[in-house]
Every structure is written in structure tokens, then in C-alpha cells.
Amino acid sequence: MQRRILIVEASREAAQHRASLLEAAGHLVTVASSSKRAAELLAGSKFDLLIFDGEVLTALRERAAVMPSIFLTSAFDRETIADAIRLGVSYVWPIGEDAIDLLPTVVERISQQIAFEQQLADAANTQEKLNQLCAQMKGLNNRLHVSIAETHHRMKNNLQGMVALLNLHLRNQGVLGEGEVKKIIAHVQGLASLHDVLLERARGDEDTRVVNLAPLIEKLTNVLSRDLQGRFIRKEIEDCEVTTKQGASLALVLNELVSNGLKFGSGPISISLKRMADSAVLIVENGGSRLPEPFDPRKTGRTGLTLLFMLVQTDFGTEPVFANLPDDRVQVRISIPLACSMTTAAKKEDEGDGKGAILH
């Protein structure tokens, strides 16, 4: 096996003799006449083996300790060998003429040992990588189990919420008309958009207990845009993270507001989401209509507005603010607490079984 070897030897004759022996064995040999020159070569080039004698042992002790090296000595006794090994030398070899002629054989054996040690190091490195990979897979598997459990829990509560919504419509109106059915379909599509966003977070190994409202609102408005009938939606949305339960509620709330804007208003519908210190403010506006004053959504007899008020009050801890604006425009403003501002107790309650809430 060919090796790049640096010989440090002040005697030109001795250096040439050793170099010729090693070159004949197929190695690439460089000669340095001093420890200073050897240090320069070692700093600028890579060598597999360093061969030197006692005169430069101290000067090259740092290099000899970090790379395979052969220390040549005429005093081949126990004390000399012990001193060399203590300084970090890999091998000690006598300078005698017969011994020097065996230098290529020594280098070959050293090469075999280097190769074997490298194999051991590679095997250890491979095992370490396997251990790390196993640990990563175990972590991913644990997160997958948690995500599956959370998804089943969330889907169960969302389905229960849809049943509650249907029962609410039936209690108030007795039968479901075409408009109510379309609105429920839109609610289901909104929840599907939420699960799309959560799936993307899961694929990115992000926390699925929270959801960014910006991509959620983008998906929701893309679904709602199919029934705009020539109108359009203007959006100004900032990144805001809320709990998944609040994301589900917002999907229903936004669907209700946009549906009402399409049904009772005209012109573009504006959706704004602004991030404040510890909350986000959702503002939805549409033109072509005015609200009676004073306006209480709970006293309108309309199931959708009753549902909206209950969701905002139960899941956001606030109340929607309805207002008439100039030029026959209606505005609805809703404050939503951000996930980072919620207390630990509130988060645990939010991640519970959904009792007392319409949707989870």
C-alpha cells in the first residue's frame, strides 16, 4: 500500500539511502533536512508517516503524537524506547545498517496496522451513526404515535362538533335548507384545510398542538373563493400561532363571516389579521349592507351568528365586535390570544376533551 512519507534527516547520504529503500517499495518520499523545514512541510501537506532520529525528536514531539511515526535511534535500549513512547512516538527502530535495510518491511507492517486501525475507527463511526439513526427513528416514532393520537382526538371532537352544529340548525329551523347544507359543507372544507396545515407542520417536524393562522386563512379563502360569483377577497395576513382548537374555531368563524358577506353584502370582502403583543386581531369587512343598531348576534335568530358568538366566547375568551362603517360597510373585529401568551393551565384545558366547547 503506497504511503506518503516524510523523512527528517540532516545527513544527505543517510536521507538518500532511506528514501531510495522506501521509493523502491512504491512509497512517495519527501526529505526535510531540519525540524524547521519538516514543520513547514507538515503544515502545508498531508503525510501518512513521519520518520526521524533523536536530534529532532523534541522539536517534532507534537507532530509525532498525532500521526504515525518511526523514531530511528542508535541507542536501542529500554530507556530510550520508553522516552520515545512517552513523547508520543508510534514505533522505535534501530539505525544499524542491517536494520535500516528492513525499513520498507517495517513501513509495510505499519501500513497494515494503520489500515486495520482505520477499519476499526470506521466501524466505530458506523456504529455511532447507526446508534444516532436508531435514536432519531425512535424519536420520530414516538412523535408519530403522539401525532396519531392527537389527530384521532381532534377528528373525534371535530365530528362531534359537526353533529352539534347540525342539531343546532335542526332545533332552530326544523329542517335544513340548501343554504344551510352549503354552509355545513364549507365548514367541513374549512376543517379539512386545518388538517392540511397540520399535516404540513407534522412533515416538517413542527409542533402540531399549535397552528399558524396565515397559511390556514390562505387555504380557507382559496376554498371560499370558489363561490364568490364575481366578487373577490382582499387579504392582509400576518403570521400568528394559536392552539389547534382555536384554529378549528377560527375556520368556522371565518367561514360564517365570509358567507354572510357574500349573502348580504356587495363588493370586495376584506380580511385582515394583525399580530399584537400577546394576541391577534381578525378584522373582516364587507360593503353594501348595514347592521341594525344596537346589534346583538345572539338575538338575531340566525344559527350561524349564534354559533359564531359561542365559539369566540368559549375558545377565544373574547366577544366579537360588530360595527357599521361609513359608505355602508360592516366590520367584525375579533381578538384571539396567541399560543405563546397562554398559561400552562389554559393550554392543558385547551388540549382537553372539548367539554363545554362546540368544536375542538
C-alpha positions as CSV (number, residue, x, y, z in Angstrom):
1,M,0.0,0.0,0.0
2,Q,1.5,3.3,-1.1
3,R,2.1,5.8,1.7
4,R,3.3,9.5,1.7
5,I,6.3,9.5,3.9
6,L,8.3,12.4,5.3
7,I,11.9,11.7,6.3
8,V,13.7,14.2,8.6
9,E,17.4,13.7,8.3
10,A,20.3,16.2,8.3
11,S,22.7,13.8,6.6
12,R,22.1,13.9,2.9
13,E,23.7,10.4,2.4
14,A,21.6,8.8,5.1
15,A,18.4,10.5,3.9
16,Q,19.0,9.4,0.3
17,H,19.7,5.8,1.4
18,R,16.4,5.7,3.4
19,A,14.4,7.4,0.7
20,S,15.7,5.0,-2.1
21,L,14.7,2.0,0.0
22,L,11.2,3.3,0.5
23,E,10.7,4.5,-3.0
24,A,11.8,1.1,-4.3
25,A,8.9,-0.3,-2.2
26,G,6.5,2.1,-4.0
27,H,6.1,4.9,-1.5
28,L,6.2,8.6,-2.1
29,V,9.0,10.1,-0.1
30,T,9.8,13.7,0.8
31,V,13.1,14.6,2.7
32,A,13.5,17.5,5.1
33,S,17.0,18.4,6.3
34,S,15.9,20.1,9.6
35,S,13.0,20.1,12.0
36,K,12.1,23.6,10.9
37,R,11.7,22.5,7.3
38,A,9.8,19.4,8.4
39,A,7.4,21.6,10.3
40,E,6.8,23.8,7.2
41,L,6.1,20.7,5.1
42,L,3.8,19.2,7.6
43,A,1.8,22.4,7.8
44,G,1.3,22.6,4.1
45,S,1.0,18.9,3.0
46,K,-0.6,15.7,4.3
47,F,1.7,12.8,5.1
48,D,0.9,9.3,6.3
49,L,4.1,8.6,8.2
50,L,6.9,10.6,9.8
51,I,10.5,9.1,10.1
52,F,13.1,10.9,12.1
53,D,16.0,10.5,14.5
54,G,16.9,11.6,18.1
55,E,18.1,15.1,17.1
56,V,14.7,16.3,16.1
57,L,12.6,14.2,18.5
58,T,11.8,17.0,20.9
59,A,11.1,19.6,18.1
60,L,8.6,17.3,16.4
61,R,7.1,15.7,19.5
62,E,3.7,17.4,18.9
63,R,3.5,16.1,15.3
64,A,4.8,12.6,16.3
65,A,2.0,12.4,18.9
66,V,-0.8,12.9,16.4
67,M,0.4,10.9,13.3
68,P,2.1,7.5,12.8
69,S,5.8,8.0,13.3
70,I,9.1,6.0,13.4
71,F,11.9,7.1,15.7
72,L,15.3,5.9,14.5
73,T,17.9,5.5,17.2
74,S,21.4,4.0,17.6
75,A,20.8,3.6,21.4
76,F,18.2,0.9,21.1
77,D,17.8,0.3,24.8
78,R,14.8,0.2,27.2
79,E,15.3,3.7,28.5
80,T,15.5,5.3,25.0
81,I,12.4,3.4,23.8
82,A,10.5,4.4,27.0
83,D,11.4,8.0,26.5
84,A,10.3,8.0,22.8
85,I,7.0,6.3,23.6
86,R,6.4,8.7,26.4
87,L,6.8,11.6,23.9
88,G,4.1,10.1,21.6
89,V,6.2,8.2,19.1
90,S,4.4,5.2,17.5
91,Y,7.4,3.0,16.7
92,V,11.1,2.8,17.6
93,W,13.6,1.2,15.2
94,P,17.5,0.8,15.4
95,I,19.7,2.7,12.9
96,G,22.1,-0.2,12.3
97,E,22.8,-0.9,8.6
98,D,21.0,-4.3,8.6
99,A,18.0,-2.9,10.5
100,I,17.7,0.2,8.2
101,D,17.6,-2.2,5.1
102,L,14.5,-3.7,6.7
103,L,12.8,-0.2,6.9
104,P,10.4,-0.9,4.0
105,T,9.2,-4.1,5.7
106,V,8.6,-2.1,8.9
107,V,6.7,0.5,7.0
108,E,4.6,-2.2,5.3
109,R,3.7,-3.6,8.7
110,I,2.9,-0.2,10.0
111,S,0.7,0.5,6.9
112,Q,-1.2,-2.7,7.6
113,Q,-1.7,-1.7,11.2
114,I,-2.8,1.8,10.2
115,A,-5.3,0.3,7.7
116,F,-6.6,-2.0,10.5
117,E,-6.9,0.8,13.0
118,Q,-8.8,2.9,10.3
119,Q,-11.1,0.0,9.8
120,L,-11.8,-0.2,13.5
121,A,-12.4,3.6,13.6
122,D,-14.7,3.4,10.5
123,A,-16.6,0.5,12.2
124,A,-16.9,2.5,15.4
125,N,-18.0,5.6,13.4
126,T,-20.6,3.5,11.5
127,Q,-21.9,2.0,14.8
128,E,-22.1,5.5,16.2
129,K,-24.1,6.7,13.2
130,L,-26.3,3.7,13.5
131,N,-26.9,4.4,17.1
132,Q,-27.8,8.0,16.3
133,L,-30.1,6.9,13.4
134,C,-31.8,4.5,15.8
135,A,-32.3,7.2,18.3
136,Q,-33.7,9.5,15.6
137,M,-36.0,6.8,14.4
138,K,-37.2,6.2,18.0
139,G,-37.8,9.9,18.5
140,L,-39.7,10.1,15.2
141,N,-41.7,7.0,16.1
142,N,-42.7,8.5,19.4
143,R,-43.7,11.8,17.8
144,L,-45.7,9.8,15.2
145,H,-47.6,8.0,17.9
146,V,-48.3,11.3,19.7
147,S,-49.4,12.9,16.4
148,I,-51.7,10.0,15.5
149,A,-53.3,10.1,19.0
150,E,-53.7,13.9,18.7
151,T,-55.2,13.6,15.2
152,H,-57.7,10.9,16.3
153,H,-58.7,13.0,19.3
154,R,-59.0,16.2,17.1
155,M,-61.0,14.4,14.4
156,K,-63.4,12.9,17.0
157,N,-64.1,16.2,18.6
158,N,-64.5,17.9,15.2
159,L,-67.0,15.3,14.1
160,Q,-68.8,15.8,17.4
161,G,-68.8,19.5,16.7
162,M,-70.3,19.0,13.3
163,V,-73.1,16.9,14.9
164,A,-73.7,19.7,17.5
165,L,-73.9,22.2,14.6
166,L,-76.4,20.1,12.7
167,N,-78.5,19.7,15.9
168,L,-78.4,23.4,16.5
169,H,-79.7,24.1,12.9
170,L,-82.4,21.5,13.4
171,R,-83.5,22.9,16.8
172,N,-83.7,26.4,15.4
173,Q,-85.2,25.7,11.9
174,G,-86.6,22.2,12.0
175,V,-85.2,21.4,8.5
176,L,-82.0,22.1,6.6
177,G,-82.4,24.2,3.5
178,E,-79.9,24.3,0.6
179,G,-78.1,27.3,2.1
180,E,-77.6,25.6,5.4
181,V,-76.3,22.5,3.7
182,K,-73.8,24.5,1.7
183,K,-72.7,26.3,4.8
184,I,-72.1,23.0,6.6
185,I,-70.1,21.7,3.6
186,A,-68.0,24.9,3.8
187,H,-67.4,24.2,7.5
188,V,-66.2,20.7,6.7
189,Q,-63.9,22.0,4.0
190,G,-62.6,24.6,6.5
191,L,-61.7,21.8,8.9
192,A,-60.1,19.9,6.1
193,S,-57.9,23.0,5.4
194,L,-56.9,23.0,9.0
195,H,-55.8,19.3,8.8
196,D,-53.8,20.1,5.7
197,V,-51.9,22.8,7.5
198,L,-51.3,20.5,10.5
199,L,-50.1,17.7,8.2
200,E,-47.5,20.1,6.7
201,R,-46.4,21.0,10.2
202,A,-46.1,17.3,11.1
203,R,-44.0,16.6,8.0
204,G,-41.7,19.5,9.0
205,D,-41.4,18.0,12.5
206,E,-43.2,21.1,13.9
207,D,-45.5,21.2,16.9
208,T,-49.0,20.2,15.8
209,R,-50.5,21.5,19.0
210,V,-50.3,25.0,17.5
211,V,-51.2,26.2,14.0
212,N,-50.1,29.3,12.1
213,L,-53.2,31.2,11.0
214,A,-51.6,32.7,7.9
215,P,-51.4,29.5,5.8
216,L,-54.7,28.4,7.3
217,I,-56.5,31.6,6.2
218,E,-54.9,31.3,2.8
219,K,-56.3,27.8,2.3
220,L,-59.7,28.8,3.7
221,T,-60.0,31.7,1.4
222,N,-59.0,29.6,-1.6
223,V,-61.9,27.3,-0.8
224,L,-64.3,30.1,-0.2
225,S,-63.3,31.9,-3.4
226,R,-65.0,29.2,-5.5
227,D,-68.4,30.7,-4.6
228,L,-67.5,34.4,-4.9
229,Q,-69.7,35.0,-8.0
230,G,-67.5,37.7,-9.5
231,R,-66.5,39.2,-6.2
232,F,-63.1,38.9,-4.6
233,I,-61.3,38.8,-1.2
234,R,-58.6,41.2,-0.2
235,K,-56.2,39.8,2.4
236,E,-53.6,41.3,4.7
237,I,-52.4,38.5,6.9
238,E,-49.5,38.2,9.4
239,D,-48.0,35.1,10.9
240,C,-49.7,34.3,14.2
241,E,-49.7,31.0,16.1
242,V,-52.7,29.8,18.1
243,T,-53.7,26.5,19.5
244,T,-55.2,23.9,17.2
245,K,-58.5,24.1,18.9
246,Q,-58.6,27.8,18.3
247,G,-57.6,27.2,14.6
248,A,-60.6,24.9,14.2
249,S,-62.9,27.6,15.7
250,L,-61.4,30.3,13.5
251,A,-62.1,28.2,10.4
252,L,-65.8,28.1,11.3
253,V,-65.9,31.7,12.3
254,L,-64.2,33.0,9.1
255,N,-66.4,30.8,7.0
256,E,-69.5,32.2,8.7
257,L,-68.4,35.8,8.3
258,V,-67.4,35.4,4.6
259,S,-70.7,33.6,3.8
260,N,-72.7,36.4,5.4
261,G,-70.7,39.0,3.5
262,L,-71.5,37.2,0.2
263,K,-75.1,36.7,1.1
264,F,-75.9,40.2,2.4
265,G,-73.2,42.5,1.1
266,S,-71.6,43.6,-2.2
267,G,-68.2,44.4,-3.5
268,P,-64.9,43.0,-2.2
269,I,-64.5,41.3,1.2
270,S,-61.5,42.4,3.3
271,I,-59.8,40.1,5.7
272,S,-57.1,41.4,8.0
273,L,-55.1,39.6,10.7
274,K,-52.7,41.7,12.7
275,R,-50.3,40.5,15.4
276,M,-50.3,42.4,18.6
277,A,-48.2,41.9,21.8
278,D,-49.9,38.8,23.1
279,S,-52.9,38.5,20.7
280,A,-54.0,38.6,17.1
281,V,-56.8,40.8,15.8
282,L,-59.0,39.4,13.0
283,I,-61.0,42.1,11.0
284,V,-63.5,41.2,8.3
285,E,-65.3,43.9,6.4
286,N,-67.8,43.9,3.5
287,G,-69.8,46.6,1.8
288,G,-73.4,47.0,0.6
289,S,-75.2,46.5,4.0
290,R,-75.7,47.8,7.4
291,L,-76.5,46.2,10.8
292,P,-79.4,47.3,12.9
293,E,-78.4,49.3,16.0
294,P,-77.9,48.1,18.6
295,F,-76.8,44.8,17.2
296,D,-76.6,41.5,19.3
297,P,-75.8,38.4,17.2
298,R,-77.5,36.2,19.9
299,K,-80.8,37.9,19.3
300,T,-81.0,37.6,15.5
301,G,-82.4,34.1,15.5
302,R,-79.7,33.1,13.0
303,T,-77.9,29.9,13.9
304,G,-74.7,30.9,12.2
305,L,-74.3,34.1,14.2
306,T,-75.2,32.3,17.4
307,L,-72.6,29.7,16.7
308,L,-70.0,32.5,15.9
309,F,-70.6,34.2,19.2
310,M,-70.4,31.0,21.2
311,L,-67.1,29.9,19.5
312,V,-65.5,33.3,20.0
313,Q,-66.6,33.5,23.7
314,T,-65.7,29.9,24.5
315,D,-62.5,29.3,22.6
316,F,-61.0,32.8,22.3
317,G,-62.2,34.1,25.7
318,T,-63.4,37.4,24.0
319,E,-66.5,38.6,22.2
320,P,-66.9,39.7,18.6
321,V,-67.4,43.4,18.0
322,F,-69.8,44.3,15.2
323,A,-69.8,47.9,13.8
324,N,-71.2,49.9,10.9
325,L,-68.6,51.9,9.0
326,P,-69.1,54.8,6.6
327,D,-70.1,54.1,3.0
328,D,-72.4,51.2,4.0
329,R,-69.7,48.9,5.2
330,V,-69.9,46.4,8.1
331,Q,-66.9,45.4,10.2
332,V,-66.4,42.5,12.6
333,R,-63.4,42.6,14.9
334,I,-62.3,39.5,16.9
335,S,-59.4,39.3,19.3
336,I,-57.6,35.9,19.5
337,P,-55.0,35.1,22.2
338,L,-51.7,33.8,20.8
339,A,-50.5,30.4,21.8
340,C,-47.3,31.8,23.3
341,S,-49.3,34.1,25.7
342,M,-51.5,31.3,27.1
343,T,-50.7,29.9,30.6
344,T,-49.8,26.3,31.1
345,A,-53.1,25.6,32.7
346,A,-55.0,27.3,29.8
347,K,-53.1,25.2,27.3
348,K,-53.9,22.0,29.2
349,E,-57.6,22.9,29.3
350,D,-57.4,23.8,25.6
351,E,-55.9,20.4,24.8
352,G,-58.5,18.5,26.9
353,D,-61.6,16.6,25.8
354,G,-63.5,19.6,24.5
355,K,-66.3,19.6,27.2
356,G,-68.2,22.8,27.1
357,A,-66.9,23.8,23.7
358,I,-68.6,23.3,20.3
359,L,-65.5,22.3,18.4
360,H,-62.1,21.1,19.4
